[in-house]
Amino acid sequence: MASLSPECTPLKDAYYNCFNKWYADELLKGSFSSSTGSNKKAAVSNECQDLFEKYKDCVWKAIKEKKIDALINEARKDDQPKA
């Protein structure tokens, strides 16, 4: 499936591949690395995190170029609890 912007699709694919490999090879087998030392929390690899940040930045750039960000911000306002 393509991303919001064609230029983001390779980043999306790279992130999904990294995440799926981490999920299958580490998380499901219980051999994930701990980000907090002895407390074994499932932490996605730094490589995958870096790819996600690049993908997220690309998507947000596309959102702003398509002027969708105003709609997102408005929806977030509507989702706030009423005082």
N, C-alpha and C positions, 0 to 999 in steps of 0.2 A: 504494500500500500504506500502510496506517495505521501510525502509530508505536505504541510500547508504551503510551502514554497519548494519548487523543484531543487533549488540550491541546498536545501536542508535535507533532502532525501538521503544522500550518501552519509551524512552525519547520523541520521536516524538509524540507517541500516548498520553502521559500525557500532553504535551504542547497543542496539538490540542484539547483535551477534555477541558482543562482549558480555552483556548481561545474561543472555541465555547460556553461554559457556560457563560463567561463574555460577549460575543457578544450578546447572546440571552437574558440574564438576566439583563444586565446593559445598553449596548449601544443602543440596539433597543428600550428599554423602556425609554431611556433618563435619567436613574438614575445612570449614571456613576459617579465615584468619580473624583474630580479634583486633579491634581498633582500640580497645581499652585495656590491654594487658591480659590479666588472668580471667577477667569476665568475658566469656566467649559469646559475644554478640555477633550476629550475622551482619558483617559490614561488606558492602560491595567493594570490589577492588578499586584502588586509586585510578587505575587506567580507565575503568568503566565510569567512575565519577567524573573524570576529566572529559570523557566523550559526552556524557550527559550534559555537562555545563556548556560545552560548545554547541550541542544540538539545541539546548534551551535558549541560548543566546541567539542562534539563527532563527528559531521560531518566533521569539519576541521581536526581532528585527522585522520579520515578515508581517507580524501582527500590526506593528506600528505603521509599516508602509501601506498596508491595506486599510488602515484606520479602524481596525477592529478593537484597539485598546480602549477606546472610549466606551464601547459596548460592554467590554469585560468589567471595566471600572464601575459602570452603572449597575451591572448585575451584582457586583460585590456589595455595593451600597444597599441594594434591595434585600440582600441576604443577611444584613446585620440585624441582630436582635433589637427590638423596639424597647425603649426605656420606659 
